[in-house]
Amino acid sequence: MQSSAIQAKNQYQLRCPQLPLAVYREVAAHLRQVEGVKAVLIPRSISHDQQEEFDYNQSQISALEIEYSTNIGDRQKQQIEDILDYYAQRYRPWQSQSDNSD
């Protein structure tokens, strides 16, 4: 097995509570334009509790998952940071999915 065939990956999940679905899709689309980057939207689980009221302020997305190989260049890393920073400045700061501070 060739060692070049095995690539270490960086993968993490970010969220921005109350960010609309359309904006999440826009962020993911921008990230996918960066060479070597995968961006996937993880939908929020929907419970069918009859007593629960729909909340328009709650996002339909649980997290934005970003994945890229560890050997991408500094330029691509900077592009990722710039894209995320752009949306953080216009909406709210990103939170790591491991944060549970809603």
N, CA, C and O atoms as a MOPAC input file, in Angstrom:
PM7 MOZYME 1SCF
protein

 N      0.85400 1    -1.18800 1     0.00000 1
 C      0.00000 1     0.00000 1     0.00000 1
 C      0.88800 1     1.23700 1     0.00000 1
 O      1.82400 1     1.33600 1     0.79300 1
 N      0.59900 1     2.15500 1    -0.87100 1
 C      1.38200 1     3.37400 1    -0.95900 1
 C      0.98200 1     4.34400 1     0.14600 1
 O     -0.20100 1     4.51300 1     0.44500 1
 N      1.97800 1     4.97300 1     0.74300 1
 C      1.68300 1     5.92100 1     1.82000 1
 C      0.99700 1     7.17400 1     1.29000 1
 O      0.26200 1     7.83300 1     2.02400 1
 N      1.23000 1     7.51200 1     0.01800 1
 C      0.59200 1     8.70800 1    -0.54300 1
 C     -0.91000 1     8.51100 1    -0.74400 1
 O     -1.65600 1     9.48100 1    -0.87300 1
 N     -1.35200 1     7.24000 1    -0.77100 1
 C     -2.77700 1     6.96500 1    -0.94900 1
 C     -3.55500 1     7.22300 1     0.33400 1
 O     -4.76700 1     7.43400 1     0.30200 1
 N     -2.85700 1     7.20700 1     1.45500 1
 C     -3.51000 1     7.44800 1     2.74300 1
 C     -3.29600 1     8.90700 1     3.11400 1
 O     -2.16400 1     9.36000 1     3.28700 1
 N     -4.38800 1     9.62600 1     3.23200 1
 C     -4.29900 1    11.03900 1     3.58000 1
 C     -5.03100 1    11.28000 1     4.88800 1
 O     -6.17400 1    10.86100 1     5.06800 1
 N     -4.35400 1    11.95800 1     5.78700 1
 C     -5.01000 1    12.34600 1     7.03200 1
 C     -6.00900 1    13.45100 1     6.71300 1
 O     -5.76800 1    14.28500 1     5.84000 1
 N     -7.11300 1    13.45200 1     7.41500 1
 C     -8.17000 1    14.42900 1     7.16100 1
 C     -8.41300 1    15.27900 1     8.40000 1
 O     -8.32000 1    14.80800 1     9.53300 1
 N     -8.72300 1    16.52500 1     8.15200 1
 C     -9.24300 1    17.41000 1     9.18900 1
 C    -10.74500 1    17.45800 1     8.98700 1
 O    -11.22600 1    17.71300 1     7.88300 1
 N    -11.47200 1    17.21500 1    10.04600 1
 C    -12.92900 1    17.24400 1     9.95000 1
 C    -13.46500 1    17.86300 1    11.23200 1
 O    -13.07800 1    17.48200 1    12.33600 1
 N    -14.34500 1    18.80500 1    11.06600 1
 C    -14.96600 1    19.40800 1    12.23600 1
 C    -16.34400 1    19.92800 1    11.86500 1
 O    -16.67500 1    20.10300 1    10.69200 1
 N    -17.13600 1    20.16800 1    12.90000 1
 C    -18.50000 1    20.64600 1    12.70000 1
 C    -18.67500 1    21.97800 1    13.40500 1
 O    -18.24900 1    22.16600 1    14.54400 1
 N    -19.31100 1    22.89200 1    12.69800 1
 C    -19.60900 1    24.21600 1    13.24600 1
 C    -21.10600 1    24.43600 1    13.17900 1
 O    -21.80100 1    23.84700 1    12.35100 1
 N    -21.58600 1    25.28400 1    14.05100 1
 C    -22.99400 1    25.64600 1    14.00300 1
 C    -23.14700 1    27.10800 1    14.37400 1
 O    -22.28900 1    27.71700 1    15.01400 1
 N    -24.26900 1    27.63700 1    13.94800 1
 C    -24.62800 1    29.00900 1    14.28000 1
 C    -26.13000 1    28.98100 1    14.54700 1
 O    -26.93100 1    29.04700 1    13.61400 1
 N    -26.51300 1    28.88200 1    15.81600 1
 C    -27.93900 1    28.80000 1    16.13000 1
 C    -28.71000 1    29.94700 1    15.49700 1
 O    -28.24400 1    31.08700 1    15.47900 1
 N    -29.85900 1    29.64600 1    14.99300 1
 C    -30.78000 1    30.59600 1    14.36700 1
 C    -30.34200 1    31.05500 1    12.97800 1
 O    -30.95300 1    31.96200 1    12.41100 1
 N    -29.30000 1    30.44900 1    12.42300 1
 C    -28.89600 1    30.79100 1    11.06100 1
 C    -29.85200 1    30.11500 1    10.08900 1
 O    -30.07200 1    28.90800 1    10.19100 1
 N    -30.42200 1    30.85400 1     9.15700 1
 C    -31.39200 1    30.26700 1     8.22200 1
 C    -30.76300 1    29.21300 1     7.30400 1
 O    -29.56800 1    29.24500 1     7.01100 1
 N    -31.59600 1    28.29600 1     6.87100 1
 C    -31.17100 1    27.22700 1     5.97800 1
 C    -30.49700 1    27.78100 1     4.71900 1
 O    -29.46800 1    27.26100 1     4.28800 1
 N    -31.06200 1    28.81800 1     4.13800 1
 C    -30.50800 1    29.39000 1     2.90900 1
 C    -29.07700 1    29.89500 1     3.11600 1
 O    -28.23600 1    29.76400 1     2.22700 1
 N    -28.80600 1    30.46400 1     4.27300 1
 C    -27.46500 1    30.97600 1     4.54600 1
 C    -26.49500 1    29.81300 1     4.76400 1
 O    -25.36000 1    29.85500 1     4.29000 1
 N    -26.93700 1    28.78100 1     5.47800 1
 C    -26.09500 1    27.58000 1     5.61800 1
 C    -25.73800 1    27.02300 1     4.24200 1
 O    -24.58900 1    26.65300 1     3.99800 1
 N    -26.71400 1    26.96500 1     3.35200 1
 C    -26.45700 1    26.44900 1     1.99600 1
 C    -25.45700 1    27.33200 1     1.25600 1
 O    -24.60000 1    26.83500 1     0.52500 1
 N    -25.57100 1    28.62700 1     1.44900 1
 C    -24.65200 1    29.56700 1     0.81000 1
 C    -23.22400 1    29.37200 1     1.33000 1
 O    -22.27300 1    29.35800 1     0.54900 1
 N    -23.08000 1    29.22300 1     2.63600 1
 C    -21.76500 1    28.99400 1     3.23400 1
 C    -21.15800 1    27.70800 1     2.68300 1
 O    -19.99900 1    27.69100 1     2.27000 1
 N    -21.94500 1    26.63300 1     2.67600 1
 C    -21.46100 1    25.34800 1     2.16700 1
 C    -21.03700 1    25.46500 1     0.70200 1
 O    -20.01300 1    24.90900 1     0.30500 1
 N    -21.81700 1    26.18200 1    -0.09400 1
 C    -21.48000 1    26.35600 1    -1.51200 1
 C    -20.16200 1    27.11100 1    -1.67000 1
 O    -19.34400 1    26.76300 1    -2.52200 1
 N    -19.95800 1    28.13300 1    -0.86000 1
 C    -18.69400 1    28.87400 1    -0.92800 1
 C    -17.51500 1    28.00600 1    -0.51100 1
 O    -16.45800 1    28.04300 1    -1.14000 1
 N    -17.69800 1    27.22700 1     0.54600 1
 C    -16.61100 1    26.35600 1     1.00600 1
 C    -16.26800 1    25.29300 1    -0.03100 1
 O    -15.09800 1    24.95000 1    -0.20100 1
 N    -17.27000 1    24.77300 1    -0.71900 1
 C    -17.02700 1    23.74400 1    -1.73700 1
 C    -16.23300 1    24.27800 1    -2.93000 1
 O    -15.66400 1    23.49900 1    -3.69500 1
 N    -16.19300 1    25.58500 1    -3.08800 1
 C    -15.41300 1    26.17700 1    -4.17600 1
 C    -13.91400 1    26.16900 1    -3.88400 1
 O    -13.10000 1    26.37000 1    -4.78500 1
 N    -13.55600 1    25.93600 1    -2.62600 1
 C    -12.14900 1    25.86500 1    -2.25500 1
 C    -11.65100 1    24.46200 1    -2.60200 1
 O    -12.23900 1    23.46600 1    -2.18200 1
 N    -10.58000 1    24.39200 1    -3.36000 1
 C    -10.05300 1    23.10500 1    -3.81100 1
 C     -9.68500 1    22.21200 1    -2.62000 1
 O     -8.95100 1    22.62000 1    -1.72000 1
 N    -10.21800 1    20.97800 1    -2.63800 1
 C     -9.89700 1    19.99700 1    -1.60700 1
 C    -10.80300 1    20.04100 1    -0.38200 1
 O    -10.55600 1    19.32700 1     0.59000 1
 N    -11.84100 1    20.86200 1    -0.41200 1
 C    -12.72400 1    21.01200 1     0.75100 1
 C    -14.08700 1    20.38800 1     0.47100 1
 O    -14.67200 1    20.59300 1    -0.59300 1
 N    -14.58200 1    19.62700 1     1.43900 1
 C    -15.94100 1    19.10000 1     1.39600 1
 C    -16.73800 1    19.80000 1     2.48500 1
 O    -16.24700 1    19.97200 1     3.60100 1
 N    -17.94500 1    20.19800 1     2.17600 1
 C    -18.83200 1    20.82800 1     3.16100 1
 C    -20.19400 1    20.15400 1     3.06400 1
 O    -20.79100 1    20.07600 1     1.99000 1
 N    -20.67300 1    19.67200 1     4.20100 1
 C    -21.93900 1    18.93900 1     4.25700 1
 C    -22.81700 1    19.56400 1     5.33300 1
 O    -22.34100 1    19.89600 1     6.41800 1
 N    -24.09300 1    19.72100 1     5.02900 1
 C    -25.04700 1    20.22700 1     6.01500 1
 C    -25.68000 1    19.04000 1     6.73500 1
 O    -26.12600 1    18.08100 1     6.10500 1
 N    -25.71000 1    19.11800 1     8.04300 1
 C    -26.31500 1    18.06600 1     8.84700 1
 C    -27.65200 1    18.59000 1     9.36500 1
 O    -27.68400 1    19.52400 1    10.16700 1
 N    -28.75800 1    17.99200 1     8.91000 1
 C    -30.07600 1    18.49200 1     9.31800 1
 C    -30.35000 1    18.22700 1    10.80100 1
 O    -29.88100 1    17.24400 1    11.37600 1
 N    -31.10600 1    19.11200 1    11.38300 1
 C    -31.53500 1    18.96100 1    12.77100 1
 C    -32.60400 1    17.87500 1    12.83600 1
 O    -33.49600 1    17.82100 1    11.99000 1
 N    -32.51100 1    17.02400 1    13.83100 1
 C    -33.53400 1    15.99200 1    13.95600 1
 C    -34.85300 1    16.64500 1    14.33300 1
 O    -34.90000 1    17.58600 1    15.12500 1
 N    -35.89900 1    16.13400 1    13.76000 1
 C    -37.22600 1    16.70400 1    13.98400 1
 C    -38.04800 1    15.68600 1    14.75700 1
 O    -38.30000 1    14.57700 1    14.28600 1
 N    -38.45200 1    16.07800 1    15.93100 1
 C    -39.31800 1    15.19500 1    16.70700 1
 C    -40.76100 1    15.56200 1    16.38500 1
 O    -41.07700 1    16.71400 1    16.08900 1
 N    -41.59700 1    14.59200 1    16.44500 1
 C    -43.00800 1    14.82600 1    16.12700 1
 C    -43.84000 1    14.92200 1    17.40100 1
 O    -44.90900 1    14.32200 1    17.51400 1
 N    -43.33100 1    15.68100 1    18.34300 1
 C    -44.04700 1    15.90300 1    19.59100 1
 C    -45.21200 1    16.85800 1    19.32400 1
 O    -45.00300 1    17.99400 1    18.89700 1
 N    -46.40500 1    16.40600 1    19.57100 1
 C    -47.60100 1    17.21500 1    19.30700 1
 C    -47.62500 1    18.49400 1    20.14700 1
 O    -48.23400 1    19.48600 1    19.74500 1
 N    -46.97000 1    18.47700 1    21.30500 1
 C    -46.98100 1    19.63200 1    22.19600 1
 C    -45.94400 1    20.69000 1    21.82100 1
 O    -46.03900 1    21.83900 1    22.25200 1
 N    -44.95300 1    20.29700 1    21.01400 1
 C    -43.88800 1    21.21700 1    20.65200 1
 C    -44.35000 1    22.17500 1    19.55200 1
 O    -44.89700 1    21.75400 1    18.53300 1
 N    -44.12200 1    23.46000 1    19.77500 1
 C    -44.49200 1    24.47100 1    18.79800 1
 C    -43.30900 1    24.74200 1    17.86800 1
 O    -42.15200 1    24.69800 1    18.28700 1
 N    -43.61700 1    25.01900 1    16.60800 1
 C    -42.58000 1    25.34400 1    15.64300 1
 C    -41.96700 1    26.69200 1    16.00900 1
 O    -42.68200 1    27.64700 1    16.31000 1
 N    -40.66700 1    26.75800 1    15.98100 1
 C    -39.95500 1    27.98600 1    16.30800 1
 C    -39.25100 1    28.50300 1    15.05600 1
 O    -38.29500 1    27.88900 1    14.58400 1
 N    -39.71700 1    29.62300 1    14.52000 1
 C    -39.13500 1    30.18800 1    13.31300 1
 C    -37.69700 1    30.64800 1    13.52700 1
 O    -36.93700 1    30.77900 1    12.56700 1
 N    -37.32200 1    30.89100 1    14.76800 1
 C    -35.97300 1    31.37400 1    15.06300 1
 C    -34.96300 1    30.25500 1    15.21400 1
 O    -33.77500 1    30.52300 1    15.39600 1
 N    -35.39600 1    29.02700 1    15.14500 1
 C    -34.47800 1    27.90800 1    15.30700 1
 C    -34.08000 1    27.37400 1    13.92900 1
 O    -34.92900 1    27.18100 1    13.05900 1
 N    -32.80700 1    27.14400 1    13.74800 1
 C    -32.31500 1    26.68900 1    12.44900 1
 C    -32.75100 1    25.26400 1    12.16000 1
 O    -32.93600 1    24.46100 1    13.07500 1
 N    -32.91300 1    24.95800 1    10.88100 1
 C    -33.24000 1    23.60300 1    10.45300 1
 C    -31.99200 1    22.74600 1    10.35200 1
 O    -32.08500 1    21.53800 1    10.13600 1
 N    -30.83100 1    23.35500 1    10.50400 1
 C    -29.55700 1    22.66200 1    10.37300 1
 C    -28.90500 1    22.52200 1    11.74000 1
 O    -28.82900 1    23.47700 1    12.51400 1
 N    -28.44200 1    21.32100 1    12.01600 1
 C    -27.75300 1    21.05500 1    13.27200 1
 C    -26.30900 1    21.54500 1    13.21400 1
 O    -25.80400 1    22.13700 1    14.16800 1
 N    -25.64500 1    21.28600 1    12.06700 1
 C    -24.23800 1    21.67700 1    11.94600 1
 C    -23.80000 1    21.71200 1    10.49100 1
 O    -24.43600 1    21.13600 1     9.60900 1
 N    -22.71700 1    22.39200 1    10.27900 1
 C    -22.02000 1    22.42500 1     9.00300 1
 C    -20.74300 1    21.62300 1     9.20700 1
 O    -19.89500 1    21.99300 1    10.02000 1
 N    -20.60600 1    20.53000 1     8.47300 1
 C    -19.41600 1    19.68900 1     8.60600 1
 C    -18.43500 1    20.04900 1     7.49600 1
 O    -18.78100 1    20.06300 1     6.31500 1
 N    -17.21300 1    20.33600 1     7.90200 1
 C    -16.16600 1    20.72000 1     6.96400 1
 C    -15.06200 1    19.67900 1     7.04400 1
 O    -14.61400 1    19.30600 1     8.12900 1
 N    -14.63100 1    19.21700 1     5.87800 1
 C    -13.57200 1    18.20900 1     5.82700 1
 C    -12.58000 1    18.57100 1     4.73500 1
 O    -12.96100 1    18.95900 1     3.63000 1
 N    -11.30300 1    18.43700 1     5.06200 1
 C    -10.25000 1    18.64500 1     4.07300 1
 C     -9.02000 1    17.86600 1     4.50000 1
 O     -8.83900 1    17.57700 1     5.68300 1
 N     -8.17100 1    17.52500 1     3.53200 1
 C     -6.96300 1    16.76600 1     3.85200 1
 C     -5.95200 1    17.67500 1     4.53600 1
 O     -5.96100 1    18.89000 1     4.34200 1
 N     -5.09300 1    17.07700 1     5.32700 1
 C     -4.10700 1    17.86600 1     6.07000 1
 C     -3.03600 1    18.45600 1     5.17200 1
 O     -2.26600 1    19.31600 1     5.60000 1
 N     -2.98300 1    17.99500 1     3.91900 1
 C     -1.94200 1    18.51700 1     3.03100 1
 C     -2.42800 1    19.62400 1     2.09800 1
 O     -1.76700 1    19.92200 1     1.10300 1
 N     -3.57900 1    20.24200 1     2.40600 1
 C     -3.97500 1    21.38200 1     1.57900 1
 C     -3.06700 1    22.56100 1     1.91900 1
 O     -2.47300 1    22.61200 1     2.99600 1
 N     -2.97100 1    23.48300 1     1.00800 1
 C     -2.05400 1    24.60000 1     1.17500 1
 C     -2.55600 1    25.68400 1     2.11500 1
 O     -3.72100 1    25.71400 1     2.51000 1
 N     -1.64300 1    26.56100 1     2.45300 1
 C     -1.98400 1    27.69600 1     3.32200 1
 C     -3.02800 1    28.59400 1     2.66800 1
 O     -3.86800 1    29.18000 1     3.35200 1
 N     -2.97500 1    28.70100 1     1.34800 1
 C     -3.94400 1    29.53600 1     0.63200 1
 C     -5.36800 1    29.01300 1     0.83400 1
 O     -6.29100 1    29.78700 1     1.09100 1
 N     -5.53700 1    27.69000 1     0.71500 1
 C     -6.86400 1    27.09900 1     0.90200 1
 C     -7.32800 1    27.24800 1     2.34900 1
 O     -8.49800 1    27.53800 1     2.59900 1
 N     -6.42800 1    27.05300 1     3.29000 1
 C     -6.79000 1    27.22200 1     4.70500 1
 C     -7.24800 1    28.65800 1     4.96900 1
 O     -8.21300 1    28.89400 1     5.69600 1
 N     -6.53800 1    29.60400 1     4.36500 1
 C     -6.90800 1    31.01100 1     4.54300 1
 C     -8.26100 1    31.29800 1     3.90900 1
 O     -9.05000 1    32.07000 1     4.45300 1
 N     -8.53500 1    30.68100 1     2.76200 1
 C     -9.83500 1    30.86800 1     2.11800 1
 C    -10.95800 1    30.34600 1     3.01300 1
 O    -12.00100 1    30.98900 1     3.13000 1
 N    -10.75900 1    29.19900 1     3.64200 1
 C    -11.76000 1    28.64000 1     4.56100 1
 C    -12.02200 1    29.62100 1     5.69400 1
 O    -13.17100 1    29.92800 1     6.01100 1
 N    -10.93900 1    30.11300 1     6.30500 1
 C    -11.07200 1    31.05700 1     7.41200 1
 C    -11.77200 1    32.33900 1     6.97200 1
 O    -12.61200 1    32.87100 1     7.69900 1
 N    -11.43100 1    32.83100 1     5.79800 1
 C    -12.04400 1    34.06300 1     5.29400 1
 C    -13.54700 1    33.89200 1     5.07500 1
 O    -14.33500 1    34.77400 1     5.41800 1
 N    -13.93300 1    32.76300 1     4.50800 1
 C    -15.35900 1    32.50100 1     4.26300 1
 C    -16.11800 1    32.42500 1     5.57700 1
 O    -17.16500 1    33.05400 1     5.73100 1
 N    -15.58800 1    31.65000 1     6.53400 1
 C    -16.26100 1    31.51300 1     7.82600 1
 C    -16.31800 1    32.84900 1     8.56800 1
 O    -17.32500 1    33.17000 1     9.19900 1
 N    -15.24900 1    33.61300 1     8.49100 1
 C    -15.21300 1    34.91700 1     9.15200 1
 C    -16.21500 1    35.88300 1     8.54200 1
 O    -16.85500 1    36.65400 1     9.25800 1
 N    -16.35500 1    35.84600 1     7.22200 1
 C    -17.31000 1    36.70900 1     6.53400 1
 C    -18.72100 1    36.50500 1     7.08900 1
 O    -19.41200 1    37.47200 1     7.41100 1
 N    -19.13800 1    35.25400 1     7.19800 1
 C    -20.48500 1    34.96500 1     7.69000 1
 C    -20.61100 1    35.20800 1     9.19700 1
 O    -21.67600 1    35.60800 1     9.66700 1
 N    -19.55800 1    34.97700 1     9.94300 1
 C    -19.58500 1    35.23600 1    11.39000 1
 C    -19.77900 1    36.72100 1    11.66400 1
 O    -20.46900 1    37.09200 1    12.61400 1
 N    -19.18000 1    37.56500 1    10.84500 1
 C    -19.32100 1    39.01000 1    11.03000 1
 C    -20.71700 1    39.50300 1    10.67200 1
 O    -21.19900 1    40.47000 1    11.26200 1
 N    -21.36500 1    38.85900 1     9.72400 1
 C    -22.68300 1    39.29900 1     9.27900 1
 C    -23.83000 1    38.70900 1    10.09600 1
 O    -24.90700 1    39.29900 1    10.17600 1
 N    -23.60300 1    37.57300 1    10.68700 1
 C    -24.66300 1    36.90900 1    11.45400 1
 C    -24.25200 1    36.77400 1    12.90800 1
 O    -24.41400 1    37.70400 1    13.69800 1
 N    -23.73400 1    35.63800 1    13.24900 1
 C    -23.26600 1    35.39200 1    14.62200 1
 C    -22.01200 1    34.54500 1    14.54600 1
 O    -21.77600 1    33.86800 1    13.54500 1
 N    -21.20000 1    34.57800 1    15.60300 1
 C    -19.98700 1    33.74600 1    15.59100 1
 C    -20.32400 1    32.25800 1    15.50100 1
 O    -21.35400 1    31.80200 1    15.99900 1
 N    -19.44000 1    31.52700 1    14.86200 1
 C    -19.59400 1    30.07800 1    14.75200 1
 C    -19.26300 1    29.43100 1    16.08700 1
 O    -18.41900 1    29.92000 1    16.83800 1
 N    -19.93100 1    28.33800 1    16.36600 1
 C    -19.65800 1    27.54000 1    17.55900 1
 C    -19.24700 1    26.15100 1    17.12500 1
 O    -19.73100 1    25.62500 1    16.12300 1
 N    -18.35000 1    25.57000 1    17.89000 1
 C    -18.00500 1    24.18500 1    17.63600 1
 C    -19.21300 1    23.32800 1    17.98300 1
 O    -19.91100 1    23.61800 1    18.95400 1
 N    -19.47400 1    22.28100 1    17.21000 1
 C    -20.63000 1    21.41500 1    17.47800 1
 C    -20.55900 1    20.80800 1    18.87500 1
 O    -21.58800 1    20.45000 1    19.44900 1
 N    -19.34800 1    20.69000 1    19.42700 1
 C    -19.21600 1    20.13700 1    20.77400 1
 C    -19.73400 1    21.09100 1    21.84000 1
 O    -20.02200 1    20.67100 1    22.96000 1
 N    -19.85600 1    22.39100 1    21.49700 1
 C    -20.44000 1    23.37400 1    22.42400 1
 C    -21.93900 1    23.10700 1    22.52600 1
 O    -22.59600 1    22.91600 1    21.50200 1
 N    -22.48200 1    23.09000 1    23.70900 1
 C    -23.90200 1    22.87600 1    23.90300 1
 C    -24.55800 1    24.07700 1    24.56100 1
 O    -25.47000 1    23.93200 1    25.37500 1
 N    -24.09000 1    25.25700 1    24.20400 1
 C    -24.60600 1    26.47000 1    24.83400 1
 C    -25.64100 1    27.14900 1    23.94400 1
 O    -25.35200 1    28.16600 1    23.31300 1
 N    -26.82600 1    26.59500 1    23.89600 1
 C    -27.91600 1    27.19400 1    23.11800 1
 C    -28.62500 1    28.25500 1    23.88700 1
 O    -29.56800 1    28.86000 1    23.37800 1

